[in-house]
C-alpha cells in the first residue's frame, strides 16, 4: 500500500500462475484503483493489450483501437516519465495544455479509444467464461465477439465499419483454437484455461471500470462516430 491508503503502482506484466512467459494467463492485474488516487502506471499497466491483441481475431474496429492508440500515449509518457507517471496525470496536464481543444486531441483521445478496445476484450472474455455460445455451433465465438462489439464499440462506429466487422466475424477462429492461443500451447485443459481467465478478469475489469469513471468525472468522454 502507498502512503495515504492508495495502492503503489504495479507492473501488470509481472508473471504468475500458468507457465509460459507472455501468455494472458501469466499476467496479473493491479488492485482496482479509486479515481482519487489513480496511479495506474502507464507502460506497465496497459501492456496486456499488446500481449492479448495478437491472440484475438483481427477484427476491424477492434484491433486498430488496441494498436494505433496504445503507442500514442506511450509516446507522451516517454517525453517525461515522471510527469506523466499515471493516466490521470496525462489527462490533467493535457487538459491545461490544449485548452478548448481538449479532450479531442493527444493521448487523452488515444486512451479514450484504447479503453473501448480493452472493454471489448473484457466483455468478450467474460462472455466466453460465462459459457455463452451458439448451441448450433458451440465451438464458434461469433456470439461472444458480437456481444462485446455491441457493448463496447458499435455505437461509436458508422454503418460501413459495422458491416465490415460483421463480415470479418466469419474469419474468427474456433473457441478451442483461441483458448489454446491464450495459454501459448501450455498443456492445460479448457476448463483450467477458463478458470485462469476468470481470475484475470476480476481486477482487469475493475481497472477498466476505473478508467471509464475517470473519463466521466473529468468530462473527457466523446461520442462521435468513425
C-alpha positions, -999 to 999 in steps of 0.1 A, spaced: 0 0 0 12 35 -8 12 63 18 -24 76 24 -40 43 17 -36 42 -21 -21 13 -39 15 15 -50 19 12 -88 20 -24 -100 36 -38 -132 8 -56 -149 33 -76 -169 48 -94 -139 42 -131 -143 23 -155 -120 1 -185 -125 5 -207 -155 39 -212 -171 46 -195 -204 60 -160 -203 38 -135 -221 6 -156 -221 -26 -140 -209 -28 -165 -181 6 -154 -167 -4 -118 -163 -16 -103 -130 -37 -72 -127 -33 -45 -101 -59 -40 -74 -88 -17 -85 -79 20 -80 -101 47 -66 -102 76 -91 -90 99 -64 -57 80 -60 -55 67 -95 -19 56 -100 -20 31 -129 15 32 -143 12 39 -179 37 15 -195 33 -14 -171 -4 -15 -168 -15 -12 -204 8 -38 -217 -18 -66 -215 -35 -51 -246 -3 -56 -266 0 -91 -254 -36 -101 -259 -43 -85 -293 -23 -110 -313 -44 -138 -298 -77 -121 -306 -94 -121 -340 -80 -92 -361 -115 -77 -363 -118 -43 -380 -127 -16 -355 -112 -36 -326 -75 -42 -334 -70 -6 -346 -81 8 -312 -56 -16 -295 -26 -10 -317 -26 25 -330 -39 43 -299 -17 23 -275 15 38 -289 2 74 -289 0 76 -251 33 57 -248 49 85 -268 36 111 -244 48 91 -214 83 88 -229 87 126 -231 86 128 -193 81 95 -174 80 114 -140 54 140 -151 33 115 -169 36 87 -145 -1 79 -143 -30 81 -167 -47 107 -146 -15 128 -148 -17 128 -186 -53 138 -187 -48 167 -162 -17 180 -180 -33 178 -214 -65 195 -203 -44 225 -192 -21 223 -223 -47 221 -250 -75 242 -235 -106 243 -257 -93 215 -280 -92 190 -251 -103 162 -250 -103 159 -288 -66 157 -291 -34 140 -278 -31 110 -255 -64 118 -239 -82 109 -272 -60 79 -278 -67 65 -244 -104 71 -249 -104 47 -279 -80 23 -262 -102 18 -232 -131 10 -255 -109 -17 -271 -100 -30 -237 -137 -31 -228 -143 -52 -259 -116 -77 -247 -131 -78 -212 -167 -84 -224 -155 -109 -250 -136 -130 -225 -163 -127 -198 -189 -140 -223 -167 -170 -231 -161 -177 -194 -199 -174 -187 -205 -202 -212 -225 -180 -237 -225 -198 -271 -244 -206 -302 -259 -240 -294 -259 -249 -330 -222 -240 -333 -208 -244 -298 -171 -240 -309 -177 -207 -326 -170 -174 -309 -191 -151 -331 -218 -147 -305 -192 -136 -279 -175 -112 -302 -208 -97 -313 -219 -91 -277 -186 -74 -269 -188 -53 -300 -223 -42 -293 -215 -32 -257 -181 -16 -263 -178 -2 -298 -208 -4 -321 -223 29 -311 -190 47 -320 -189 32 -355 -207 42 -386 -226 19 -409 -196 10 -430 -174 -1 -401 -202 -20 -386 -208 -40 -418 -170 -47 -421 -170 -60 -386 -199 -83 -392 -183 -97 -423 -150 -103 -405 -167 -124 -379 -168 -153 -403 -130 -154 -402 -129 -156 -364 -111 -187 -350 -128 -216 -332 -131 -212 -295 -108 -242 -289 -81 -227 -310 -85 -193 -293 -82 -208 -258 -51 -227 -269 -36 -195 -281 -43 -178 -248 -22 -204 -229 5 -203 -256 4 -240 -261 8 -249 -224 -6 -283 -216 -38 -272 -197 -74 -282 -201 -100 -259 -214 -116 -256 -180 -83 -247 -164 -78 -221 -191 -112 -206 -184 -107 -206 -147 -74 -187 -150 -91 -163 -174 -119 -157 -148 -92 -148 -122 -75 -125 -146 -108 -107 -154 -116 -98 -118 -92 -69 -114 -88 -64 -152 -125 -55 -153 -122 -33 -122 -92 -14 -137 -111 -7 -169 -141 5 -148 -118 30 -130 -105 44 -163 -141 48 -175 -150 65 -142 -120 88 -146 -132 99 -181 -167 105 -168 -156 126 -138 -132 147 -159 -158 151 -187 -134 137 -212 -157 112 -229 -167 118 -266 -195 101 -286 -186 108 -322 -186 80 -348 -158 68 -371 
